[in-house]
Amino acid sequence: MKLTMVIPSYWARESKTGWKDGDDIYDHPTPLDEEGTLQRAIQSIGALEDKDFRVVIIAIPTAADIESRVEEKVARIIESSNPGVEVLLFGPSHLKQIHDLLVSENKEEYTYLLQLRGYSNVRNLCMFVPHVLDSEAAVLIDDDEVFEDPAFMTKARAYIGKDIEGKAINAVAGYYLQPDGDYHVKKPSRPWMQHWDQYARMNEAFDNIIGSEPRLKETPFVFGGNMVVHRDLFTVVPFDPDVPRGEDIDFLINARMFGHSFVLDNQLAIKHLPPPKSHPVWRSLREDLYRFIYERAKIETQKDIEGMTRVYPDEFDPYPGCFLKPDLETKIENASKLLSEEYLAQGDSEASEEALKNTVLARTDAVPNSDPFQKLCVLQKRWQELMSFTAQERIRSRISGFICKEVQ
Protein backbone atom coordinates (compact mmCIF):
# COMPACT_ATOMS: atom_id res chain seq x y z
CA MET A 1 0.00 0.00 0.00
CA LYS A 2 1.35 3.40 -1.02
CA LEU A 3 1.34 5.79 1.96
CA THR A 4 2.13 9.47 2.31
CA MET A 5 2.83 10.97 5.72
CA VAL A 6 1.90 14.64 5.97
CA ILE A 7 3.19 16.99 8.67
CA PRO A 8 1.87 20.58 8.84
CA SER A 9 4.26 23.12 10.34
CA TYR A 10 3.08 26.59 11.44
CA TRP A 11 5.40 29.62 11.33
CA ALA A 12 5.07 33.19 12.58
CA ARG A 13 7.00 36.45 12.39
CA GLU A 14 10.27 36.84 14.26
CA SER A 15 10.01 37.01 18.04
CA LYS A 16 10.90 40.70 18.18
CA THR A 17 8.02 41.52 15.82
CA GLY A 18 5.42 39.20 17.27
CA TRP A 19 1.82 38.98 16.19
CA LYS A 20 0.34 41.72 14.02
CA ASP A 21 -3.30 42.56 13.48
CA GLY A 22 -4.61 40.36 10.67
CA ASP A 23 -2.14 37.52 11.21
CA ASP A 24 -3.66 34.06 11.48
CA ILE A 25 -3.91 32.61 14.99
CA TYR A 26 -2.67 29.12 15.85
CA ASP A 27 -1.82 27.49 19.17
CA HIS A 28 1.95 27.73 18.96
CA PRO A 29 3.42 28.78 15.59
CA THR A 30 7.22 28.88 15.59
CA PRO A 31 8.81 32.34 15.20
CA LEU A 32 11.05 32.52 12.12
CA ASP A 33 14.10 33.26 14.27
CA GLU A 34 13.65 30.00 16.21
CA GLU A 35 14.15 26.39 15.18
CA GLY A 36 10.95 24.99 16.66
CA THR A 37 10.06 21.31 16.74
CA LEU A 38 9.94 20.36 13.06
CA GLN A 39 13.47 19.02 12.71
CA ARG A 40 13.04 16.92 15.83
CA ALA A 41 9.89 15.38 14.34
CA ILE A 42 11.52 14.67 10.96
CA GLN A 43 14.63 13.15 12.51
CA SER A 44 12.53 10.87 14.71
CA ILE A 45 11.25 9.22 11.52
CA GLY A 46 14.67 7.62 11.33
CA ALA A 47 13.69 5.35 14.24
CA LEU A 48 10.94 3.68 12.20
CA GLU A 49 11.52 0.18 10.85
CA ASP A 50 9.15 0.62 7.88
CA LYS A 51 10.41 3.41 5.63
CA ASP A 52 8.37 2.54 2.56
CA PHE A 53 6.58 5.88 2.37
CA ARG A 54 7.25 9.51 1.56
CA VAL A 55 6.82 12.54 3.78
CA VAL A 56 5.39 15.94 2.85
CA ILE A 57 5.92 18.94 5.11
CA ILE A 58 3.25 21.61 4.69
CA ALA A 59 4.68 25.05 5.50
CA ILE A 60 1.98 27.35 6.89
CA PRO A 61 2.78 31.05 7.43
CA THR A 62 0.65 33.19 9.72
CA ALA A 63 0.87 36.11 7.27
CA ALA A 64 1.19 36.57 3.49
CA ASP A 65 4.28 38.78 3.70
CA ILE A 66 6.40 36.04 5.30
CA GLU A 67 5.44 33.25 2.89
CA SER A 68 8.74 33.07 1.01
CA ARG A 69 10.81 33.17 4.21
CA VAL A 70 8.73 30.40 5.74
CA GLU A 71 9.25 28.20 2.69
CA GLU A 72 13.00 28.90 2.77
CA LYS A 73 13.16 28.11 6.49
CA VAL A 74 11.32 24.82 6.15
CA ALA A 75 13.39 23.89 3.09
CA ARG A 76 16.60 24.38 5.10
CA ILE A 77 15.24 22.21 7.92
CA ILE A 78 14.34 19.47 5.44
CA GLU A 79 17.79 19.65 3.83
CA SER A 80 19.52 19.35 7.19
CA SER A 81 17.49 16.29 8.20
CA ASN A 82 18.24 12.74 7.17
CA PRO A 83 15.37 10.48 8.26
CA GLY A 84 15.99 7.83 5.61
CA VAL A 85 12.85 8.62 3.60
CA GLU A 86 12.03 11.13 0.87
CA VAL A 87 10.83 14.43 2.35
CA LEU A 88 9.02 16.95 0.15
CA LEU A 89 7.95 20.53 0.78
CA PHE A 90 4.51 22.00 0.11
CA GLY A 91 3.95 25.69 0.74
CA PRO A 92 2.20 28.81 -0.54
CA SER A 93 4.13 28.83 -3.85
CA HIS A 94 2.96 25.28 -4.62
CA LEU A 95 -0.61 26.15 -3.70
CA LYS A 96 -0.49 29.13 -6.08
CA GLN A 97 0.60 26.83 -8.91
CA ILE A 98 -2.38 24.58 -8.20
CA HIS A 99 -4.75 27.53 -8.12
CA ASP A 100 -3.33 28.80 -11.42
CA LEU A 101 -3.82 25.35 -12.95
CA LEU A 102 -7.43 25.18 -11.78
CA VAL A 103 -8.10 28.63 -13.22
CA SER A 104 -6.53 27.63 -16.55
CA GLU A 105 -8.79 24.57 -16.62
CA ASN A 106 -11.89 26.72 -15.97
CA LYS A 107 -12.21 25.22 -12.49
CA GLU A 108 -11.66 28.40 -10.49
CA GLU A 109 -14.72 27.61 -8.38
CA TYR A 110 -12.71 24.89 -6.62
CA THR A 111 -9.85 27.09 -5.44
CA TYR A 112 -11.63 28.02 -2.20
CA LEU A 113 -11.40 24.37 -1.15
CA LEU A 114 -7.60 24.49 -1.15
CA GLN A 115 -6.33 27.13 1.26
CA LEU A 116 -3.47 27.50 3.76
CA ARG A 117 -5.40 29.40 6.41
CA GLY A 118 -7.09 27.73 9.36
CA TYR A 119 -6.74 24.29 10.85
CA SER A 120 -9.48 22.64 8.77
CA ASN A 121 -8.13 23.98 5.49
CA VAL A 122 -4.65 22.76 6.39
CA ARG A 123 -6.02 19.30 7.24
CA ASN A 124 -7.77 19.21 3.88
CA LEU A 125 -4.42 19.83 2.21
CA CYS A 126 -3.04 16.97 4.34
CA MET A 127 -5.45 14.74 2.41
CA PHE A 128 -5.32 16.48 -0.97
CA VAL A 129 -1.55 16.16 -1.28
CA PRO A 130 -1.51 12.36 -0.78
CA HIS A 131 -4.40 12.20 -3.25
CA VAL A 132 -2.46 13.89 -6.06
CA LEU A 133 0.62 11.84 -5.15
CA ASP A 134 -1.54 8.78 -5.91
CA SER A 135 -1.42 7.39 -2.37
CA GLU A 136 -3.91 4.90 -1.04
CA ALA A 137 -3.77 6.36 2.47
CA ALA A 138 -2.67 9.53 4.26
CA VAL A 139 -0.93 9.43 7.64
CA LEU A 140 -1.53 12.72 9.46
CA ILE A 141 1.13 13.70 12.01
CA ASP A 142 1.98 17.02 13.73
CA ASP A 143 5.40 18.63 14.03
CA ASP A 144 5.35 18.71 17.84
CA GLU A 145 5.43 14.91 18.04
CA VAL A 146 8.19 12.30 17.92
CA PHE A 147 8.17 8.64 16.94
CA GLU A 148 9.35 6.33 19.70
CA ASP A 149 7.75 3.09 18.52
CA PRO A 150 9.84 1.56 15.67
CA ALA A 151 6.74 -0.38 14.53
CA PHE A 152 4.52 2.72 14.23
CA MET A 153 4.18 2.58 10.44
CA THR A 154 3.72 -1.19 10.48
CA LYS A 155 0.80 -0.64 12.85
CA ALA A 156 -0.50 2.26 10.74
CA ARG A 157 -0.76 -0.13 7.79
CA ALA A 158 -2.24 -3.01 9.77
CA TYR A 159 -5.94 -2.26 9.30
CA ILE A 160 -6.40 0.66 6.93
CA GLY A 161 -8.23 -0.31 3.76
CA LYS A 162 -9.07 -3.77 5.10
CA ASP A 163 -12.44 -5.41 5.60
CA ILE A 164 -12.93 -6.56 9.19
CA GLU A 165 -16.09 -8.48 10.03
CA GLY A 166 -17.63 -7.23 6.80
CA LYS A 167 -16.86 -3.57 7.52
CA ALA A 168 -14.44 -1.45 5.50
CA ILE A 169 -11.82 0.28 7.66
CA ASN A 170 -11.20 3.65 6.02
CA ALA A 171 -10.17 5.67 9.07
CA VAL A 172 -7.89 4.60 11.92
CA ALA A 173 -7.17 6.80 14.92
CA GLY A 174 -4.05 6.57 17.02
CA TYR A 175 -3.49 8.49 20.23
CA TYR A 176 -1.03 10.74 22.05
CA LEU A 177 1.34 9.83 24.81
CA GLN A 178 2.04 12.78 27.10
CA PRO A 179 5.65 13.66 28.03
CA ASP A 180 5.43 11.27 31.01
CA GLY A 181 4.40 8.41 28.71
CA ASP A 182 0.75 8.30 29.88
CA TYR A 183 -2.26 8.93 27.63
CA HIS A 184 -4.32 10.84 30.22
CA VAL A 185 -4.66 14.62 30.04
CA LYS A 186 -3.33 16.12 33.25
CA LYS A 187 -4.58 19.59 34.15
CA PRO A 188 -4.77 21.25 37.58
CA SER A 189 -8.34 21.16 38.85
CA ARG A 190 -10.15 24.49 39.20
CA PRO A 191 -13.67 25.20 40.54
CA TRP A 192 -14.96 26.30 37.12
CA MET A 193 -13.99 22.89 35.71
CA GLN A 194 -16.76 21.30 37.77
CA HIS A 195 -19.14 22.71 35.16
CA TRP A 196 -16.79 22.55 32.17
CA ASP A 197 -15.63 19.00 32.78
CA GLN A 198 -13.80 18.64 29.48
CA TYR A 199 -10.64 16.99 30.76
CA ALA A 200 -12.48 14.58 33.06
CA ARG A 201 -14.75 13.44 30.22
CA MET A 202 -11.79 13.19 27.84
CA ASN A 203 -9.94 10.93 30.25
CA GLU A 204 -13.08 8.85 30.77
CA ALA A 205 -13.36 8.41 26.99
CA PHE A 206 -9.64 7.59 26.74
CA ASP A 207 -9.96 4.88 29.38
CA ASN A 208 -12.99 3.41 27.60
CA ILE A 209 -11.33 3.28 24.19
CA ILE A 210 -7.54 3.41 24.62
CA GLY A 211 -7.26 1.64 27.95
CA SER A 212 -9.43 -1.38 27.19
CA GLU A 213 -9.56 -4.34 24.83
CA PRO A 214 -10.00 -5.20 22.03
CA ARG A 215 -7.17 -3.48 20.19
CA LEU A 216 -9.48 -2.02 17.55
CA LYS A 217 -12.80 -0.39 18.43
CA GLU A 218 -15.07 2.35 17.16
CA THR A 219 -14.20 5.70 18.73
CA PRO A 220 -16.11 8.96 19.40
CA PHE A 221 -12.88 11.01 19.42
CA VAL A 222 -9.81 11.29 17.22
CA PHE A 223 -6.47 13.11 17.33
CA GLY A 224 -5.63 15.23 14.29
CA GLY A 225 -1.93 14.54 14.75
CA ASN A 226 -2.26 10.77 14.68
CA MET A 227 -4.73 9.42 12.15
CA VAL A 228 -4.66 7.27 9.04
CA VAL A 229 -7.25 8.04 6.35
CA HIS A 230 -7.90 5.87 3.30
CA ARG A 231 -8.59 7.45 -0.07
CA ASP A 232 -12.10 5.93 -0.06
CA LEU A 233 -12.77 8.44 2.71
CA PHE A 234 -10.48 11.41 1.95
CA THR A 235 -11.75 11.69 -1.62
CA VAL A 236 -15.33 11.87 -0.35
CA VAL A 237 -15.44 13.74 2.98
CA PRO A 238 -13.54 16.96 3.83
CA PHE A 239 -12.76 18.79 7.04
CA ASP A 240 -15.20 21.65 7.60
CA PRO A 241 -13.50 25.09 7.37
CA ASP A 242 -16.38 26.65 9.32
CA VAL A 243 -15.08 24.89 12.44
CA PRO A 244 -12.31 27.11 13.85
CA ARG A 245 -10.66 24.38 15.89
CA GLY A 246 -11.38 20.86 17.10
CA GLU A 247 -11.41 20.05 13.39
CA ASP A 248 -10.34 16.48 14.04
CA ILE A 249 -13.42 15.45 16.02
CA ASP A 250 -15.62 17.46 13.67
CA PHE A 251 -14.16 15.46 10.78
CA LEU A 252 -15.09 12.27 12.63
CA ILE A 253 -18.67 13.57 12.92
CA ASN A 254 -18.72 14.45 9.21
CA ALA A 255 -17.36 11.03 8.30
CA ARG A 256 -20.07 9.30 10.36
CA MET A 257 -22.75 11.31 8.59
CA PHE A 258 -21.44 10.01 5.28
CA GLY A 259 -21.29 6.42 6.48
CA HIS A 260 -17.65 6.12 7.60
CA SER A 261 -16.64 5.32 11.17
CA PHE A 262 -13.28 5.88 12.82
CA VAL A 263 -11.77 3.00 14.73
CA LEU A 264 -9.02 3.52 17.29
CA ASP A 265 -6.00 1.23 17.44
CA ASN A 266 -4.86 1.17 21.06
CA GLN A 267 -1.34 0.22 19.96
CA LEU A 268 -0.87 3.17 17.58
CA ALA A 269 0.72 5.77 19.87
CA ILE A 270 2.98 8.75 19.29
CA LYS A 271 4.74 10.97 21.85
CA HIS A 272 3.24 14.47 21.99
CA LEU A 273 5.66 17.21 23.12
CA PRO A 274 3.90 20.53 22.42
CA PRO A 275 5.33 23.93 23.37
CA PRO A 276 3.28 25.71 26.03
CA LYS A 277 0.18 27.55 24.81
CA SER A 278 0.22 31.29 25.31
CA HIS A 279 -3.55 31.83 25.13
CA PRO A 280 -5.46 32.74 28.32
CA VAL A 281 -7.98 30.27 29.69
CA TRP A 282 -10.97 32.46 28.83
CA ARG A 283 -9.92 32.41 25.16
CA SER A 284 -9.55 28.63 25.12
CA LEU A 285 -13.01 28.30 26.63
CA ARG A 286 -14.36 30.71 24.02
CA GLU A 287 -12.85 28.73 21.16
CA ASP A 288 -14.34 25.54 22.54
CA LEU A 289 -17.82 26.96 22.97
CA TYR A 290 -17.83 28.21 19.37
CA ARG A 291 -16.93 24.80 17.98
CA PHE A 292 -19.28 22.81 20.19
CA ILE A 293 -22.23 25.10 19.45
CA TYR A 294 -21.50 24.80 15.74
CA GLU A 295 -21.16 21.01 15.85
CA ARG A 296 -24.33 20.66 17.89
CA ALA A 297 -26.19 22.79 15.34
CA LYS A 298 -24.82 20.61 12.54
CA ILE A 299 -26.25 17.54 14.28
CA GLU A 300 -29.56 19.25 15.09
CA THR A 301 -30.11 20.46 11.51
CA GLN A 302 -29.62 17.01 9.92
CA LYS A 303 -32.15 15.91 7.34
CA ASP A 304 -32.91 12.50 5.95
CA ILE A 305 -30.83 12.20 2.78
CA GLU A 306 -30.26 9.02 0.84
CA GLY A 307 -26.77 7.66 1.42
CA MET A 308 -26.29 9.61 4.65
CA THR A 309 -26.52 8.44 8.26
CA ARG A 310 -28.15 10.41 11.06
CA VAL A 311 -25.94 10.81 14.10
CA TYR A 312 -26.92 11.70 17.67
CA PRO A 313 -25.02 13.30 20.58
CA ASP A 314 -25.25 10.15 22.71
CA GLU A 315 -23.18 8.30 20.10
CA PHE A 316 -20.21 10.47 21.04
CA ASP A 317 -20.41 9.99 24.82
CA PRO A 318 -18.66 10.59 27.08
CA TYR A 319 -16.57 12.97 24.96
CA PRO A 320 -17.39 15.04 22.97
CA GLY A 321 -21.00 13.96 23.42
CA CYS A 322 -21.40 15.73 26.75
CA PHE A 323 -20.83 19.07 24.95
CA LEU A 324 -23.30 18.43 22.12
CA LYS A 325 -26.50 18.39 24.19
CA PRO A 326 -29.16 20.95 25.20
CA ASP A 327 -27.43 21.84 28.50
CA LEU A 328 -24.36 23.24 26.70
CA GLU A 329 -25.28 26.89 27.37
CA THR A 330 -25.83 26.12 31.06
CA LYS A 331 -22.38 24.54 31.26
CA ILE A 332 -20.89 27.61 29.55
CA GLU A 333 -22.65 30.07 31.87
CA ASN A 334 -21.78 28.28 35.10
CA ALA A 335 -18.16 27.73 34.11
CA SER A 336 -17.71 31.27 32.83
CA LYS A 337 -19.08 32.82 36.02
CA LEU A 338 -16.73 30.83 38.23
CA LEU A 339 -13.80 31.53 35.91
CA SER A 340 -14.66 35.23 36.00
CA GLU A 341 -14.66 35.16 39.81
CA GLU A 342 -11.30 33.39 39.78
CA TYR A 343 -9.79 36.11 37.59
CA LEU A 344 -11.31 38.81 39.80
CA ALA A 345 -9.76 37.24 42.89
CA GLN A 346 -6.40 37.40 41.09
CA GLY A 347 -6.93 41.11 40.36
CA ASP A 348 -7.36 40.64 36.61
CA SER A 349 -10.57 42.54 35.92
CA GLU A 350 -10.07 42.56 32.14
CA ALA A 351 -9.85 38.75 31.95
CA SER A 352 -12.81 38.54 34.34
CA GLU A 353 -14.92 40.56 31.89
CA GLU A 354 -13.77 38.43 28.96
CA ALA A 355 -14.80 35.28 30.81
CA LEU A 356 -18.27 36.70 31.46
CA LYS A 357 -18.51 37.77 27.82
CA ASN A 358 -18.43 34.09 26.88
CA THR A 359 -21.93 33.65 28.30
CA VAL A 360 -23.24 36.36 25.96
CA LEU A 361 -21.38 35.08 22.91
CA ALA A 362 -22.73 31.58 23.45
CA ARG A 363 -26.27 32.89 22.82
CA THR A 364 -25.41 35.42 20.11
CA ASP A 365 -22.34 35.41 17.90
CA ALA A 366 -21.51 31.71 18.35
CA VAL A 367 -24.93 30.65 17.05
CA PRO A 368 -24.60 29.82 13.33
CA ASN A 369 -26.54 32.20 11.10
CA SER A 370 -27.01 29.52 8.43
CA ASP A 371 -27.72 25.79 8.30
CA PRO A 372 -24.46 23.98 9.15
CA PHE A 373 -25.70 20.63 7.86
CA GLN A 374 -26.78 22.06 4.52
CA LYS A 375 -23.43 23.84 4.21
CA LEU A 376 -21.63 20.56 4.91
CA CYS A 377 -23.62 18.82 2.18
CA VAL A 378 -22.68 21.50 -0.35
CA LEU A 379 -19.04 21.42 0.81
CA GLN A 380 -18.90 17.63 0.51
CA LYS A 381 -20.31 17.66 -3.01
CA ARG A 382 -17.78 20.26 -4.16
CA TRP A 383 -14.92 18.41 -2.45
CA GLN A 384 -15.84 15.15 -4.15
CA GLU A 385 -15.98 16.93 -7.51
CA LEU A 386 -12.54 18.46 -6.92
CA MET A 387 -11.03 15.14 -5.96
CA SER A 388 -12.56 13.46 -9.01
CA PHE A 389 -11.25 16.17 -11.34
CA THR A 390 -7.74 16.09 -9.90
CA ALA A 391 -7.69 12.27 -10.06
CA GLN A 392 -7.41 12.52 -13.86
CA GLU A 393 -3.88 11.50 -14.78
CA ARG A 394 -3.39 14.61 -16.91
CA ILE A 395 -4.17 16.87 -13.95
CA ARG A 396 -2.77 14.71 -11.18
CA SER A 397 0.64 14.36 -12.82
CA ARG A 398 0.98 18.12 -13.29
CA ILE A 399 0.08 18.87 -9.67
CA SER A 400 2.34 16.14 -8.30
CA GLY A 401 5.12 17.66 -10.44
CA PHE A 402 4.74 20.94 -8.56
CA ILE A 403 5.21 19.16 -5.24
CA CYS A 404 7.96 16.75 -6.27
CA LYS A 405 10.44 19.39 -7.47
CA GLU A 406 13.76 19.45 -5.66
CA VAL A 407 13.79 21.60 -2.54
CA GLN A 408 15.58 24.83 -3.45
Buried (B, 14 or more C-beta within 10 A) or exposed (E): EEBBBBBBBBBBBEEEBEBEEEBBBBBBBBBBEEEBBBBBBBBBBEBBEBBEBBBBBBBBBBBEEBBEBBBBBBBEBBEEBEBEBEBBBBBBBBBEBBBEBBEEBEBEEBBEBBBBEBBBBBBBBBBBBBBBBBBBBBBBBBBBBBBEBEBBBEBBBBBBBBEEEEEBBBBBBBBBBBEEEEBBEEEEEEEBBEBBBBBBBBBBBBEBBBEEEEBBBEBBBBBBBBBBBBBBBBBBBBBBBBBBBBBBBBBBBBBBBBBBBBBBBBBBBBBBBBEEEEEBBBBBBBBBBBBBBBBBBBBEBBEEEEEBEEBEBEBBBBBBBBBBBEEBBEBBBBBBBBBBBBBBEEEBEEBBEBBBBBBEBBEEEBEBEEBBBEBBBEBBEBBBBBBEBBBEEEBBEBBBEBBBEEBE
